[in-house]
Amino acid sequence: MALPADAATPTLKFGRFYADQPGPDMPYTTTRLNREYVQVKNVSKKTISLSTYLVHDRGSKHTYRFPKTFRLTAGKMVTVHS
């Protein structure tokens, strides 16, 4: 059975991500943490809700859950910082 065309098309893609800054992890600073991020882009032609999505590291030690009201407009990107 074939999938409808829109079901076969991805709606989200990961853009850039930058993790594990060079150098020692401690002390944590806002500047250092803001340099670690992942970008998520809505590649569909409609706004989508990210309320059920989460982003986590290997082993799920650190998890980010999008707010229940978060919607990403078609063609837009969101950057999640650590």
C-alpha positions as a printed Julia matrix, in Angstrom:
82×3 Matrix{Float64}:
  0.0    0.0    0.0
  1.44   3.37  -1.0
  1.57   6.28   1.4
 -0.11   9.57   0.5
  2.38  12.03  -0.97
  2.31  14.31   2.09
  2.97  11.37   4.48
  6.13  10.45   2.6
  7.5   13.99   2.78
  9.42  14.94   5.94
  8.13  17.96   7.82
 11.18  18.64  10.0
 14.88  18.57   9.32
 17.8   19.16  11.61
 19.99  21.99  10.47
 23.21  22.88  12.2
 24.11  21.5   15.56
 27.09  22.22  17.7
 27.74  20.3   20.87
 30.58  19.74  23.28
 32.53  22.97  23.05
 36.31  22.47  23.07
 37.99  22.81  26.44
 36.88  21.98  29.96
 33.17  21.71  30.7
 33.45  23.54  34.0
 32.74  26.24  34.91
 29.45  26.5   33.0
 28.73  29.99  31.73
 25.77  31.35  29.8
 28.05  32.25  26.89
 29.52  28.76  26.78
 26.13  27.03  26.98
 24.62  29.28  24.29
 27.34  28.12  21.9
 25.89  24.6   22.09
 22.74  24.31  20.04
 20.66  22.39  17.53
 18.51  23.9   14.78
 15.2   22.4   13.67
 13.57  23.56  10.44
  9.98  23.13   9.26
 10.41  22.1    5.62
  6.69  21.61   5.01
  4.27  24.13   3.51
  2.17  24.47   6.66
  2.58  25.46  10.3
  3.13  22.49  12.58
  2.84  22.03  16.31
  5.97  20.82  18.08
  4.11  20.24  21.35
  4.84  16.5   21.33
  8.47  16.8   20.19
 11.57  16.59  22.31
 15.26  16.82  21.66
 17.69  14.82  23.76
 21.32  13.85  23.86
 22.69  10.35  23.62
 21.41   8.4   26.59
 18.65  10.96  27.22
 20.63  12.58  30.03
 19.53  16.03  28.89
 16.09  16.49  27.31
 14.33  19.56  25.93
 10.55  19.37  25.48
  8.93  22.02  23.31
  6.17  24.0   25.08
  2.61  22.78  24.5
  1.75  25.92  22.53
  4.87  25.99  20.33
  4.14  26.12  16.6
  6.71  26.4   13.84
  5.62  28.26  10.72
  6.3   26.8    7.25
  9.89  27.34   6.17
 11.02  28.67   9.57
 13.78  27.4   11.83
 14.1   27.32  15.6
 17.39  27.11  17.5
 17.46  25.21  20.8
 20.36  26.11  23.07
 21.64  23.93  25.87
